[in-house]
Amino acid sequence: FIKVNCGAIPPGVIESEVFGHEKGAFTGAISQRRGCFERADGGTLLLDEIGELSAEAQVRLLRVLQDRSFERVGGSTVQQVDVRLLAATNRDLESMVEEGRFRRDLLFRINVFPIRVPPLRERRFDIPALAHHLVRKKAREIALPAVPSTRPGAIDFLTGYDWPGNVRELENVIERELILRPEGPLTFADFQPRRSRAEPVMVLDEGVADATLD
């Protein structure tokens, strides 16, 4: 299993990273190097953040995604690989195609069996289980002597937030709570959800004696 973060590859070395290179192919190529497709031969290659690829890199992927063949940089021998390809992104690739920022033919090549991972706001019933898991995980990571208890109802408070940052944001909130209350109980009383720009702000006049929560 080989994982490649497409957003972290500089455009100038994409060919070398993906296809590998022969010794002496360019300055600094002091030995032969296998690219990610060749290293994943017989296994799985994950192209993570594929929406971050430059236009030049997208073009260079077309052939290898079509017939699983390529040549190393500086080489003339065609390499054939048997690779199961996974591609992941948090971007809307179809919108990027319409805007001219992602190649339509590349999208057709990778969009064989799409799997959409829903955001937390669409699966709020998963938040309590995730939160309890992350409390145990983070307690181990920061070397707490014991997993602190959670005040009843505290986890339920987290389900009312939309979590635009999804699991990573939830993980950070839980780690912050463990830092503030390492001995427990965890209350999440200091958690201040970010307000959406579209969400109206209600201001109550403190001088109105009969103001109700409604």
C-alpha atoms as an extended CHARMM CRD file, in Angstrom:
* protein
*
       214  EXT
         1         1  PHE       CA              0.0000000000        0.0000000000        0.0000000000  PROA      1               0.0000000000
         2         2  ILE       CA              1.5860000000        3.2510000000       -1.1920000000  PROA      2               0.0000000000
         3         3  LYS       CA              0.1470000000        6.6560000000       -0.2810000000  PROA      3               0.0000000000
         4         4  VAL       CA              1.0530000000        9.8440000000       -2.1490000000  PROA      4               0.0000000000
         5         5  ASN       CA             -0.0380000000       13.3320000000       -1.1030000000  PROA      5               0.0000000000
         6         6  CYS       CA             -0.5270000000       15.0150000000       -4.4750000000  PROA      6               0.0000000000
         7         7  GLY       CA             -0.6570000000       18.4580000000       -2.9030000000  PROA      7               0.0000000000
         8         8  ALA       CA              2.8440000000       18.0590000000       -1.4700000000  PROA      8               0.0000000000
         9         9  ILE       CA              4.6220000000       17.2240000000       -4.7570000000  PROA      9               0.0000000000
        10        10  PRO       CA              6.2730000000       20.2400000000       -6.4430000000  PROA      10              0.0000000000
        11        11  PRO       CA              5.2650000000       20.4600000000      -10.1380000000  PROA      11              0.0000000000
        12        12  GLY       CA              8.8880000000       20.1610000000      -11.2550000000  PROA      12              0.0000000000
        13        13  VAL       CA              9.3840000000       16.6870000000       -9.7820000000  PROA      13              0.0000000000
        14        14  ILE       CA              5.9710000000       15.1230000000      -10.3890000000  PROA      14              0.0000000000
        15        15  GLU       CA              7.2740000000       12.8200000000      -13.1470000000  PROA      15              0.0000000000
        16        16  SER       CA             10.1330000000       11.5580000000      -10.9840000000  PROA      16              0.0000000000
        17        17  GLU       CA              7.8370000000       10.9770000000       -7.9860000000  PROA      17              0.0000000000
        18        18  VAL       CA              5.1540000000        9.1970000000       -9.9920000000  PROA      18              0.0000000000
        19        19  PHE       CA              7.1710000000        7.3340000000      -12.6370000000  PROA      19              0.0000000000
        20        20  GLY       CA             10.6740000000        7.2090000000      -11.1790000000  PROA      20              0.0000000000
        21        21  HSD       CA             13.8930000000        8.0520000000      -13.0280000000  PROA      21              0.0000000000
        22        22  GLU       CA             17.0320000000        6.4510000000      -14.4190000000  PROA      22              0.0000000000
        23        23  LYS       CA             20.5000000000        7.2240000000      -13.1660000000  PROA      23              0.0000000000
        24        24  GLY       CA             21.7950000000       10.3950000000      -14.8150000000  PROA      24              0.0000000000
        25        25  ALA       CA             18.3750000000       11.4330000000      -16.1390000000  PROA      25              0.0000000000
        26        26  PHE       CA             18.8990000000       14.9110000000      -14.7000000000  PROA      26              0.0000000000
        27        27  THR       CA             21.2160000000       16.7710000000      -12.3470000000  PROA      27              0.0000000000
        28        28  GLY       CA             21.1310000000       15.0600000000       -8.9780000000  PROA      28              0.0000000000
        29        29  ALA       CA             19.8350000000       11.7230000000      -10.2890000000  PROA      29              0.0000000000
        30        30  ILE       CA             22.7840000000        9.7230000000       -8.9260000000  PROA      30              0.0000000000
        31        31  SER       CA             20.9260000000        6.4120000000       -8.9420000000  PROA      31              0.0000000000
        32        32  GLN       CA             17.8500000000        4.7470000000      -10.3880000000  PROA      32              0.0000000000
        33        33  ARG       CA             14.6550000000        5.4860000000       -8.4930000000  PROA      33              0.0000000000
        34        34  ARG       CA             11.3150000000        3.7090000000       -8.6670000000  PROA      34              0.0000000000
        35        35  GLY       CA              8.2070000000        5.9090000000       -8.7330000000  PROA      35              0.0000000000
        36        36  CYS       CA              5.0520000000        5.3890000000       -6.7190000000  PROA      36              0.0000000000
        37        37  PHE       CA              3.2900000000        3.3700000000       -9.4290000000  PROA      37              0.0000000000
        38        38  GLU       CA              6.2000000000        0.9640000000       -9.6890000000  PROA      38              0.0000000000
        39        39  ARG       CA              6.4920000000        0.6010000000       -5.9080000000  PROA      39              0.0000000000
        40        40  ALA       CA              2.7620000000       -0.1280000000       -5.6880000000  PROA      40              0.0000000000
        41        41  ASP       CA              2.9230000000       -2.8860000000       -8.3260000000  PROA      41              0.0000000000
        42        42  GLY       CA              0.7670000000       -5.7830000000       -7.1380000000  PROA      42              0.0000000000
        43        43  GLY       CA             -0.8490000000       -3.6180000000       -4.4700000000  PROA      43              0.0000000000
        44        44  THR       CA             -2.7690000000       -0.4010000000       -3.9340000000  PROA      44              0.0000000000
        45        45  LEU       CA             -1.8210000000        3.1990000000       -4.6870000000  PROA      45              0.0000000000
        46        46  LEU       CA             -3.6610000000        6.0220000000       -2.9260000000  PROA      46              0.0000000000
        47        47  LEU       CA             -3.4610000000        9.3970000000       -4.6560000000  PROA      47              0.0000000000
        48        48  ASP       CA             -4.5230000000       11.5930000000       -1.7630000000  PROA      48              0.0000000000
        49        49  GLU       CA             -5.6910000000       15.1810000000       -2.4020000000  PROA      49              0.0000000000
        50        50  ILE       CA             -5.8080000000       14.5330000000       -6.1420000000  PROA      50              0.0000000000
        51        51  GLY       CA             -7.6830000000       17.7980000000       -6.6040000000  PROA      51              0.0000000000
        52        52  GLU       CA             -4.4580000000       19.6470000000       -5.7670000000  PROA      52              0.0000000000
        53        53  LEU       CA             -2.5850000000       18.3720000000       -8.8270000000  PROA      53              0.0000000000
        54        54  SER       CA             -1.3500000000       20.9930000000      -11.2570000000  PROA      54              0.0000000000
        55        55  ALA       CA             -2.6320000000       20.9760000000      -14.8430000000  PROA      55              0.0000000000
        56        56  GLU       CA              0.7320000000       19.6540000000      -16.0310000000  PROA      56              0.0000000000
        57        57  ALA       CA              0.6520000000       16.7850000000      -13.5600000000  PROA      57              0.0000000000
        58        58  GLN       CA             -2.9050000000       15.8870000000      -14.5510000000  PROA      58              0.0000000000
        59        59  VAL       CA             -1.8330000000       15.4510000000      -18.1760000000  PROA      59              0.0000000000
        60        60  ARG       CA              1.0180000000       13.1520000000      -17.1950000000  PROA      60              0.0000000000
        61        61  LEU       CA             -1.2960000000       10.8640000000      -15.2590000000  PROA      61              0.0000000000
        62        62  LEU       CA             -3.6540000000       10.1810000000      -18.1570000000  PROA      62              0.0000000000
        63        63  ARG       CA             -1.6630000000        7.4340000000      -19.8630000000  PROA      63              0.0000000000
        64        64  VAL       CA             -0.7040000000        5.4640000000      -16.7740000000  PROA      64              0.0000000000
        65        65  LEU       CA             -4.2900000000        5.5640000000      -15.5090000000  PROA      65              0.0000000000
        66        66  GLN       CA             -5.5660000000        4.3670000000      -18.8710000000  PROA      66              0.0000000000
        67        67  ASP       CA             -3.3290000000        1.3460000000      -19.4940000000  PROA      67              0.0000000000
        68        68  ARG       CA             -1.0490000000        1.1400000000      -16.4200000000  PROA      68              0.0000000000
        69        69  SER       CA              2.0830000000        1.6670000000      -18.5060000000  PROA      69              0.0000000000
        70        70  PHE       CA              4.7720000000        4.3570000000      -18.3000000000  PROA      70              0.0000000000
        71        71  GLU       CA              8.4610000000        5.0460000000      -18.7890000000  PROA      71              0.0000000000
        72        72  ARG       CA             10.8640000000        6.2310000000      -16.1210000000  PROA      72              0.0000000000
        73        73  VAL       CA             12.2840000000        9.7090000000      -16.6190000000  PROA      73              0.0000000000
        74        74  GLY       CA             15.3550000000        9.3060000000      -18.7890000000  PROA      74              0.0000000000
        75        75  GLY       CA             14.4400000000        5.7450000000      -19.7360000000  PROA      75              0.0000000000
        76        76  SER       CA             13.0680000000        4.1110000000      -22.8700000000  PROA      76              0.0000000000
        77        77  THR       CA             11.7030000000        0.8400000000      -21.4800000000  PROA      77              0.0000000000
        78        78  VAL       CA              7.9520000000        0.6890000000      -20.9940000000  PROA      78              0.0000000000
        79        79  GLN       CA              7.0530000000       -0.4200000000      -17.4810000000  PROA      79              0.0000000000
        80        80  GLN       CA              3.7820000000       -2.2720000000      -16.9750000000  PROA      80              0.0000000000
        81        81  VAL       CA              2.2130000000       -2.4120000000      -13.5220000000  PROA      81              0.0000000000
        82        82  ASP       CA             -0.8180000000       -4.0200000000      -11.9100000000  PROA      82              0.0000000000
        83        83  VAL       CA             -2.0960000000       -1.4310000000       -9.4450000000  PROA      83              0.0000000000
        84        84  ARG       CA             -5.4130000000       -0.8600000000       -7.7290000000  PROA      84              0.0000000000
        85        85  LEU       CA             -5.9030000000        2.8860000000       -7.6710000000  PROA      85              0.0000000000
        86        86  LEU       CA             -7.6660000000        4.9150000000       -4.9830000000  PROA      86              0.0000000000
        87        87  ALA       CA             -8.0790000000        8.6720000000       -5.3130000000  PROA      87              0.0000000000
        88        88  ALA       CA             -9.2590000000       10.9450000000       -2.5190000000  PROA      88              0.0000000000
        89        89  THR       CA            -10.1500000000       14.6210000000       -2.3410000000  PROA      89              0.0000000000
        90        90  ASN       CA            -12.2390000000       17.0450000000       -0.3220000000  PROA      90              0.0000000000
        91        91  ARG       CA            -12.8720000000       19.1810000000       -3.3890000000  PROA      91              0.0000000000
        92        92  ASP       CA            -15.8280000000       19.1300000000       -5.7770000000  PROA      92              0.0000000000
        93        93  LEU       CA            -14.0660000000       17.8210000000       -8.8760000000  PROA      93              0.0000000000
        94        94  GLU       CA            -17.0930000000       18.2540000000      -11.1260000000  PROA      94              0.0000000000
        95        95  SER       CA            -17.2240000000       21.9460000000      -10.2700000000  PROA      95              0.0000000000
        96        96  MET       CA            -13.4900000000       22.1870000000      -10.8820000000  PROA      96              0.0000000000
        97        97  VAL       CA            -14.0250000000       20.6220000000      -14.3220000000  PROA      97              0.0000000000
        98        98  GLU       CA            -16.6230000000       23.2590000000      -15.1740000000  PROA      98              0.0000000000
        99        99  GLU       CA            -14.2090000000       25.9690000000      -14.0180000000  PROA      99              0.0000000000
       100       100  GLY       CA            -11.3870000000       24.5290000000      -16.1250000000  PROA      100             0.0000000000
       101       101  ARG       CA             -9.2240000000       23.6220000000      -13.1200000000  PROA      101             0.0000000000
       102       102  PHE       CA             -9.4730000000       19.8250000000      -13.4560000000  PROA      102             0.0000000000
       103       103  ARG       CA             -9.3600000000       17.7480000000      -16.6230000000  PROA      103             0.0000000000
       104       104  ARG       CA            -12.6190000000       16.0750000000      -17.5680000000  PROA      104             0.0000000000
       105       105  ASP       CA            -10.8180000000       13.0870000000      -19.1240000000  PROA      105             0.0000000000
       106       106  LEU       CA             -8.8610000000       12.5610000000      -15.9110000000  PROA      106             0.0000000000
       107       107  LEU       CA            -12.0690000000       12.6680000000      -13.8740000000  PROA      107             0.0000000000
       108       108  PHE       CA            -13.5740000000        9.9980000000      -16.1450000000  PROA      108             0.0000000000
       109       109  ARG       CA            -10.5410000000        7.7760000000      -15.5250000000  PROA      109             0.0000000000
       110       110  ILE       CA            -10.6630000000        7.9570000000      -11.7340000000  PROA      110             0.0000000000
       111       111  ASN       CA            -14.4270000000        8.1140000000      -11.2000000000  PROA      111             0.0000000000
       112       112  VAL       CA            -15.1040000000        4.3890000000      -11.5450000000  PROA      112             0.0000000000
       113       113  PHE       CA            -16.5610000000        3.5900000000       -8.1290000000  PROA      113             0.0000000000
       114       114  PRO       CA            -17.1390000000        6.8250000000       -6.1990000000  PROA      114             0.0000000000
       115       115  ILE       CA            -17.5550000000        6.6170000000       -2.4210000000  PROA      115             0.0000000000
       116       116  ARG       CA            -18.8200000000        9.7450000000       -0.7020000000  PROA      116             0.0000000000
       117       117  VAL       CA            -17.8710000000       10.1260000000        2.9380000000  PROA      117             0.0000000000
       118       118  PRO       CA            -20.6150000000       12.2240000000        4.5660000000  PROA      118             0.0000000000
       119       119  PRO       CA            -19.6290000000       15.1240000000        6.8420000000  PROA      119             0.0000000000
       120       120  LEU       CA            -20.3300000000       14.9100000000       10.5720000000  PROA      120             0.0000000000
       121       121  ARG       CA            -23.3080000000       17.2590000000       10.2840000000  PROA      121             0.0000000000
       122       122  GLU       CA            -25.0690000000       14.5470000000        8.2430000000  PROA      122             0.0000000000
       123       123  ARG       CA            -24.2340000000       11.7910000000       10.7420000000  PROA      123             0.0000000000
       124       124  ARG       CA            -24.6970000000       13.4480000000       14.1170000000  PROA      124             0.0000000000
       125       125  PHE       CA            -25.5950000000       10.0880000000       15.6860000000  PROA      125             0.0000000000
       126       126  ASP       CA            -21.9470000000        9.0510000000       15.1250000000  PROA      126             0.0000000000
       127       127  ILE       CA            -20.5650000000       11.9490000000       17.1850000000  PROA      127             0.0000000000
       128       128  PRO       CA            -20.9640000000       10.3740000000       20.6880000000  PROA      128             0.0000000000
       129       129  ALA       CA            -19.1600000000        7.1750000000       19.6470000000  PROA      129             0.0000000000
       130       130  LEU       CA            -16.4280000000        9.1570000000       17.9050000000  PROA      130             0.0000000000
       131       131  ALA       CA            -16.0540000000       11.4930000000       20.8640000000  PROA      131             0.0000000000
       132       132  HSD       CA            -15.6560000000        8.6570000000       23.3830000000  PROA      132             0.0000000000
       133       133  HSD       CA            -13.1060000000        6.9770000000       21.1030000000  PROA      133             0.0000000000
       134       134  LEU       CA            -11.1390000000       10.2190000000       20.6740000000  PROA      134             0.0000000000
       135       135  VAL       CA            -11.1310000000       10.8770000000       24.4290000000  PROA      135             0.0000000000
       136       136  ARG       CA             -9.4350000000        7.5200000000       25.0030000000  PROA      136             0.0000000000
       137       137  LYS       CA             -7.0550000000        8.0200000000       22.0730000000  PROA      137             0.0000000000
       138       138  LYS       CA             -5.9840000000       11.5390000000       23.0760000000  PROA      138             0.0000000000
       139       139  ALA       CA             -5.6490000000       10.5920000000       26.7560000000  PROA      139             0.0000000000
       140       140  ARG       CA             -3.0690000000        7.9850000000       25.7210000000  PROA      140             0.0000000000
       141       141  GLU       CA             -1.2730000000       10.3960000000       23.3790000000  PROA      141             0.0000000000
       142       142  ILE       CA             -0.7710000000       13.0650000000       26.0330000000  PROA      142             0.0000000000
       143       143  ALA       CA              0.1220000000       10.4120000000       28.6260000000  PROA      143             0.0000000000
       144       144  LEU       CA             -2.6520000000       11.0160000000       31.1330000000  PROA      144             0.0000000000
       145       145  PRO       CA             -2.5170000000        8.5280000000       34.0410000000  PROA      145             0.0000000000
       146       146  ALA       CA             -6.1700000000        7.6320000000       33.4560000000  PROA      146             0.0000000000
       147       147  VAL       CA             -8.9580000000        8.4290000000       31.0360000000  PROA      147             0.0000000000
       148       148  PRO       CA            -10.9810000000       11.2080000000       32.7050000000  PROA      148             0.0000000000
       149       149  SER       CA            -14.7040000000       10.8170000000       33.1450000000  PROA      149             0.0000000000
       150       150  THR       CA            -17.1940000000       12.8390000000       31.1440000000  PROA      150             0.0000000000
       151       151  ARG       CA            -20.0120000000       14.7760000000       32.7710000000  PROA      151             0.0000000000
       152       152  PRO       CA            -23.4280000000       13.3300000000       31.7960000000  PROA      152             0.0000000000
       153       153  GLY       CA            -24.8470000000       15.1880000000       28.8360000000  PROA      153             0.0000000000
       154       154  ALA       CA            -21.5260000000       16.8060000000       27.8900000000  PROA      154             0.0000000000
       155       155  ILE       CA            -21.0470000000       14.7030000000       24.7650000000  PROA      155             0.0000000000
       156       156  ASP       CA            -24.6180000000       15.3860000000       23.6710000000  PROA      156             0.0000000000
       157       157  PHE       CA            -23.7480000000       19.0840000000       23.6660000000  PROA      157             0.0000000000
       158       158  LEU       CA            -21.2860000000       18.3980000000       20.8340000000  PROA      158             0.0000000000
       159       159  THR       CA            -23.9900000000       16.9740000000       18.5630000000  PROA      159             0.0000000000
       160       160  GLY       CA            -25.6220000000       20.3780000000       18.1020000000  PROA      160             0.0000000000
       161       161  TYR       CA            -22.6680000000       21.7900000000       16.1740000000  PROA      161             0.0000000000
       162       162  ASP       CA            -22.1920000000       21.4410000000       12.4020000000  PROA      162             0.0000000000
       163       163  TRP       CA            -18.4360000000       20.6500000000       12.5870000000  PROA      163             0.0000000000
       164       164  PRO       CA            -17.2220000000       22.2480000000        9.3410000000  PROA      164             0.0000000000
       165       165  GLY       CA            -13.7820000000       20.8060000000       10.1260000000  PROA      165             0.0000000000
       166       166  ASN       CA            -15.3040000000       17.3390000000       10.5760000000  PROA      166             0.0000000000
       167       167  VAL       CA            -13.4010000000       14.7240000000       12.6020000000  PROA      167             0.0000000000
       168       168  ARG       CA            -10.1710000000       16.7480000000       12.7800000000  PROA      168             0.0000000000
       169       169  GLU       CA            -12.0180000000       19.6530000000       14.3880000000  PROA      169             0.0000000000
       170       170  LEU       CA            -13.7700000000       17.3250000000       16.8400000000  PROA      170             0.0000000000
       171       171  GLU       CA            -10.4080000000       15.7780000000       17.6920000000  PROA      171             0.0000000000
       172       172  ASN       CA             -8.8890000000       19.1900000000       18.4300000000  PROA      172             0.0000000000
       173       173  VAL       CA            -11.8060000000       20.2110000000       20.6580000000  PROA      173             0.0000000000
       174       174  ILE       CA            -11.4500000000       17.0090000000       22.6680000000  PROA      174             0.0000000000
       175       175  GLU       CA             -7.6880000000       17.3990000000       23.0210000000  PROA      175             0.0000000000
       176       176  ARG       CA             -8.1860000000       20.9860000000       24.2420000000  PROA      176             0.0000000000
       177       177  GLU       CA            -10.7000000000       19.7700000000       26.8370000000  PROA      177             0.0000000000
       178       178  LEU       CA             -8.2640000000       17.1160000000       28.0750000000  PROA      178             0.0000000000
       179       179  ILE       CA             -5.5490000000       19.7630000000       28.4460000000  PROA      179             0.0000000000
       180       180  LEU       CA             -7.9010000000       22.0270000000       30.4330000000  PROA      180             0.0000000000
       181       181  ARG       CA             -9.3580000000       19.2470000000       32.6250000000  PROA      181             0.0000000000
       182       182  PRO       CA             -6.8920000000       16.3490000000       32.6950000000  PROA      182             0.0000000000
       183       183  GLU       CA             -8.4450000000       14.9000000000       35.8480000000  PROA      183             0.0000000000
       184       184  GLY       CA            -12.0210000000       15.3640000000       34.6570000000  PROA      184             0.0000000000
       185       185  PRO       CA            -14.8480000000       15.5140000000       34.4710000000  PROA      185             0.0000000000
       186       186  LEU       CA            -14.9230000000       16.6890000000       30.8670000000  PROA      186             0.0000000000
       187       187  THR       CA            -17.6700000000       19.2850000000       30.3960000000  PROA      187             0.0000000000
       188       188  PHE       CA            -16.7760000000       21.1150000000       27.1550000000  PROA      188             0.0000000000
       189       189  ALA       CA            -18.0180000000       24.2680000000       28.8820000000  PROA      189             0.0000000000
       190       190  ASP       CA            -15.2660000000       26.3020000000       27.1760000000  PROA      190             0.0000000000
       191       191  PHE       CA            -16.2170000000       25.1270000000       23.7020000000  PROA      191             0.0000000000
       192       192  GLN       CA            -17.3570000000       28.1120000000       21.6520000000  PROA      192             0.0000000000
       193       193  PRO       CA            -18.7140000000       26.9280000000       18.2710000000  PROA      193             0.0000000000
       194       194  ARG       CA            -17.8810000000       29.1320000000       15.3260000000  PROA      194             0.0000000000
       195       195  ARG       CA            -20.9310000000       31.0140000000       14.1010000000  PROA      195             0.0000000000
       196       196  SER       CA            -21.8290000000       30.6780000000       10.4380000000  PROA      196             0.0000000000
       197       197  ARG       CA            -21.7470000000       33.9160000000        8.4890000000  PROA      197             0.0000000000
       198       198  ALA       CA            -25.2810000000       33.2430000000        7.3100000000  PROA      198             0.0000000000
       199       199  GLU       CA            -26.5550000000       32.6010000000       10.8400000000  PROA      199             0.0000000000
       200       200  PRO       CA            -28.4330000000       35.6150000000       12.2020000000  PROA      200             0.0000000000
       201       201  VAL       CA            -27.3710000000       37.0790000000       15.5090000000  PROA      201             0.0000000000
       202       202  MET       CA            -30.1510000000       37.8340000000       17.9970000000  PROA      202             0.0000000000
       203       203  VAL       CA            -29.5390000000       40.6440000000       20.4510000000  PROA      203             0.0000000000
       204       204  LEU       CA            -31.8940000000       40.8740000000       23.4190000000  PROA      204             0.0000000000
       205       205  ASP       CA            -32.4780000000       44.1340000000       25.2300000000  PROA      205             0.0000000000
       206       206  GLU       CA            -31.3950000000       43.4650000000       28.8030000000  PROA      206             0.0000000000
       207       207  GLY       CA            -33.8950000000       46.0610000000       29.9530000000  PROA      207             0.0000000000
       208       208  VAL       CA            -36.8600000000       44.0030000000       28.7950000000  PROA      208             0.0000000000
       209       209  ALA       CA            -37.9970000000       42.2310000000       31.9150000000  PROA      209             0.0000000000
       210       210  ASP       CA            -40.3110000000       39.7580000000       30.2100000000  PROA      210             0.0000000000
       211       211  ALA       CA            -37.7420000000       38.5370000000       27.6130000000  PROA      211             0.0000000000
       212       212  THR       CA            -37.9740000000       34.7590000000       27.3450000000  PROA      212             0.0000000000
       213       213  LEU       CA            -35.5950000000       32.1590000000       25.9710000000  PROA      213             0.0000000000
       214       214  ASP       CA            -37.9060000000       31.7540000000       22.9540000000  PROA      214             0.0000000000
